[in-house]
Amino acid sequence: MARLCPSLPRNAGAKNSGEYAEFELLETLERGLSAAYTLFHSVDWSRGVGGEEQHGEIDIVVLNQAGDVLLLEVKAGDVEVKPDGIFKTCSCQPKDVTRQINKPAGIPPSFSWGMKAG
């Protein structure tokens, strides 16, 4: 069983569908991964770029004993894969999930993951 930091209270109630999806995935990963893994959730990040600061949150960080890291951005519901990225529509506004994922890792917006729309 993976280690979860911080631990979730067993009676933690999700406030919305996004939190519910995140908690469900955390519990699945915690049960399904071995003790060689540590899971961090709701990780705040910030970094300086030029003269400005950027801030955000990573939903789930998966770290193994070999030092490999996986950053997960959890979305409830459907996402749309287009040639220029992955998009989630929230409140009638499309949100660029690819850009959201790339930002904490310092990957430039012009980077292409080579995605193809299905």
N, C-alpha and C positions, 0 to 999 in steps of 0.2 A: 504494500500500500504506500502510495506517495505521501510526502509530507506537505501540508497546506499551510501557507503563511500569509496573513494571519488566519487562524482557524475560523471557520464559520460556526456561529452558534447553531445548533441543530434545529432551533425554532426560527431561524432567520427567514423572514418573509420577504419575498420580492415585491417591490413597489410598482413594477411595470413588467411588460413582456420581455424587455431587454435584460433586466436583472434576473428574471426567471430563467431565461436561456443561459445566462452566464453561470448562475448557481447550479443549474442542471449539468452543464458541461464540467464545472469544477468538481462536482461530486462524482461524475463518471470517470474523470481523469484520476482523481484521488483513489478511487477503488480499483481502477484498471491498470495503473502504472505501478511499477515495483518501488521499493524503498530507495532505489538508485535515483529517484526523481524528486525534485522539490518544485512545488507550484506556488507562485506568488500571484495575488490578484489585486485589482484596483491600484496599480502602481502609478503614482504620479511621477512625471519626468519634466525636466526643463533643460534647455541648452542655449548657449549663446551662439548666434550666427551673425557675424559682422557686428553691428552695433545694436542688434535687437535680441530680445529673449523670446524663446518659444516654449510653450507649456502644453501639456496634454496628459492623457492617462492611457495606460496599456491595460486592457481587460485581464489578460492572463499571461504570465511569463512561466514557461516550462524550462527548467534547468536540470541537466543530469550530471552525474559525478565526473563525466569526462569533460565537462565544461561547455557542452553544446547548449545553445539557447534557442528557444522558439517563442516568438511573440504572437499572441492570438488576439484578434479583434473580433469579438462575438457580436453577431447581429441576429435579432429575432425576425423571422419571416424571410421573404424572398429578397435576393440581391440580383442585380443584372450585370452580366459580364459583357463588356463591350471591348472593342480593340484598344481603346484608350484607358481602360481600367475597370474596376468593380464599383458599382453604384448601388446605394440603398436610398429609397425615397422615404423621407421623413417629413411629415407636415407639408406634403406637396412639393418639397424641395429635394432634388437629388443630392446626395452626399457622396463625395468621392472617397470611398473606403480605401482604395489603393494609396491615395495621398496620405490619408490618416495613418495607415500602416507604415509608410515610408518615412514619415516625419521624425519619429523618435530615433530611428536608425541612421538618420542623416543622409538618406538616399535622396538625390535630387528629383524634383517633380518630373524632369524630362526622362528619367530612367524608365525603360520599358521592360516588363516581365515577360514579354512575348506572348501575351494572352490572345486568344482567338475567341470571338463571340460564337456561341453555339447556336 
